[in-house]
Amino acid sequence: MYFRHVEEAAAAAGSGTGRDLTRRQFLQLSTLAGTGLTLGIILPGGEAAAQSAAAAGAVPGSFAMPFVHIAPDDTVTVISKHLEAGQGVWTGLPAIVAEELDASWAQMRVENAPALVPMYGNLAMGGKVQLTGGSTAVANSWNQLRQAGATARAMLVAAAAEHWKVPAGEVTVSEGVLSHAASGRSARFGELAGSAARQAVPAQVTLKDPAKFRIIGNEHLPRLDSRAKSSGRQQFAIDVMLPGMMTAVVLRPPRFGGKVASIDASKARAVAGVVDVVQIPRGVAVVARGLWAARKGREALSVTWDESGAEKRGTAGLLQEYRDLAHSQDAIKVASAGDADAAIARAAHHVEGEFEFPYLAHAPMEPLTAVCRLGKDQCEIWAGSQFQTLDQAMAAAAVGLKPEQVTIHTLAAGGTFGRRANPESDYISEVASIAKATGGKFPVRLIWTREDDITGGRYRPLNFHRISAAIGSDGKVAIRQRIVGQSIVAGTPFGPMMIKDGVDPTAVEGNVAEEYDLDHVDVRWNGPTVGVPVLWWRSVGHTHTAYSKEVMIDELAQAAGEDPVAFRLKLLGKHPRHTAVLKLAAEKSGWNQPFAGGKGRGRGVAVHESFGSVVAQVAEVTVKDDHITVDRVVCAVDCGIAVTPDVVRAQMQGAIAYGLSAALYGRITLTDGHVDQTNFHQYQVLRINEMPRVIEVHILPSTGAPSGVGEPGTPPIAPAVANAVRMATGVRLHSLPFDLAAARAAKS
């Protein structure tokens, strides 16, 4: 997993707050004065954790644990250590607790956790950093929150048994009510919360038999954030209003790598509403009483840029360099088996392809926004923070404080797709730098406009693949693949920990050797140095490796005269989960029935594993002239146990729409180092009328632990559509976004 060493990188960046956490430490007790009690984490020097837990449990008559609070009014609040960015964790995490607690769903609430490790560390990253990413939120919280819910339940039962003077084994719990059938007594959670807080913490608890789940797996569980978001009451960073707060925008270099040489701010300062103009490490900030004044002030700025170290190449030139590298022998071995060169040379069936993948912007609906209030010894940040531990460290560095002096107030985010978790914590560092440069005289709200976001970098890297594939007379498959693409982590604090044997795993993950059982394979990678800032984008390396892999596998099947599903199944003998979802998608799509196609109609398939989940998709398309319409998508997913099936389906649907946007339209280009696109009129995304008329999502039944769902639905959709278009037209689509006219011309 590409985040597996992120905790070391965060420590290297200066957080220094990571410690291992054991279950026994989690269950140790920290007693408070008064009627409440808090289950804290007792660690050497862990006073901050104990104090935070104490503050949470200070309400008289309440019951408080690091992840569960039960109030006298019967509400059960789950403390979410993960950012809610639309992916549904504010429903999935409370569902886990509610199940083990035997609570009523109507009494469940959710709040964001403070930025605090190891208490709220991501266990998939060793528990040493607080981070939402890699589709790990539910997966890493599964056992942790089941234990929290079961422990709270056991203590409530113990309190009831003590109060009623009955054996604990005779107390039952259902829908937030404890009962004793023989005596007819009952009590709500809130009535027993204070007494439960004084009970001894059980050393062990028994988790519920999954066969008895009634909330986990519930097909119609309402999302806890739906009402606030649909009514406009949900608070995002742009909604934060503090007394005396000013709004800032930043003028950044027109080319990546440029620096400020000189500033003439006289005209900007003369704009009504502008209160300050300050230079920060990433450009020049205009601070004003509102966004309009700040923007007008920025327009009036006169800045001379030092572009001696700037990236001046355009994407056309970069692609040519990538093609040359793909044909050279200078590449690092990623995977090998058998003798691919010899097998290809003597092949009975042979196909080749060169694939181009453009830079892609994340383009979340909420542009980057953060608020900072700076005091002498404390800095507060309000933001949709995705990587709290690193954001703390970077904000602290920007203002000259220690990470523990920075408080992160995590708010809901209107999408992120990886954008908010970057090695520089760019928008967090910027707002902190502005607050520092203005002397902390007032809180500052930094807003990135849509244009700032589209032109601001941190893109999915440009990539080029060259593949030769073949089937021998013995039926054995050989594939030789050259991947050329910029490393995401090279040159960042993550690089030394993540790059192994010269290979950045985020650049090559999901390649053909990982996904299929092949007799002969040779995969190599070359990571050129480019000055364009890049970052993980929804499903990271899988966005391009899945495409080239699944298109070439399909073309191999066609060359051999075999059915694409049957051909794949022959290569998946060691991948039972792939086999199961592929069969399910084929069955539900009617793959083995005659396709009612007609002129311009086609059907294609793709299967891919990422972030612990396997997804297969069948796409049906209609092609008229050079226009592609995706009519129907049948999706099958194995994500372990589906905690909230409705959220799983929504994530698959959203991932399909996101992937279709990239396949049909997504492209960031540069001319002489300048980004050509500025807003959605140039960086087009899928409109509602362009969505497939039907998207069916079928969840493979599973008793396994949950795995990722936020990202795995994106990689298969583009190759499934490309394979359908080839069936309909005979045209091979090897460049994204799809351009049928160009592909037809190349074919001729």
Protein Blocks (a to p, Z undefined) as FASTA:
>chain_A
ZZlmmmmmmmmnonopaccddfklmmpccddehjbdcdddddehilmmmmmmmmmmmpgh
iacdfkbccdfkopacdddfbdcehnopmmmmmmmmmmmnopafklpccdddddddfklg
cfknoopaccdehhlmmmmmmmmmmmmmmmmmmmmmmmmmmmnopafklpcceehiacdf
knopacdfklmmmmmmmpccdfbdcdddfklpckgopakbccfklmmmmnopaccfklpc
cehiacddddddfbghiacfbdcfklmmmpghiabdcddfkbccdddfbfklmmmmmmmp
ccdddfklpcfbdfklmmmmmmmmmmmmbdcdfbdchjfklmmmmpfbdcdddddddddd
fkiabdcdddddddfkbccdddddfblmlmmmmmmmmnopafklpccdddddebjnommm
cfklmmlmmmmmmmmmnoomaccdddddfklmmmngjiacdddddddddddfkopacddd
ddddddfkgopaklmmmmgghiafklmgoiaklmpccfbdcddddddddfbdcdddehij
mmmmmmmmmmmmmmmmmmnopafklmmmmmmmmmmklmmmmmmmmmmnommpccdebghi
acddddddeehiacddddddddehjaccdfbdcddddebjafblmlmmmmmmmmmmmmmm
mmmmgccddeehiafbfbfklmccddfklpcfbdcddddddfbdcddfklmmmmmmmmmm
mmmmmmmnopacfbdcddfklmmmmmZZ
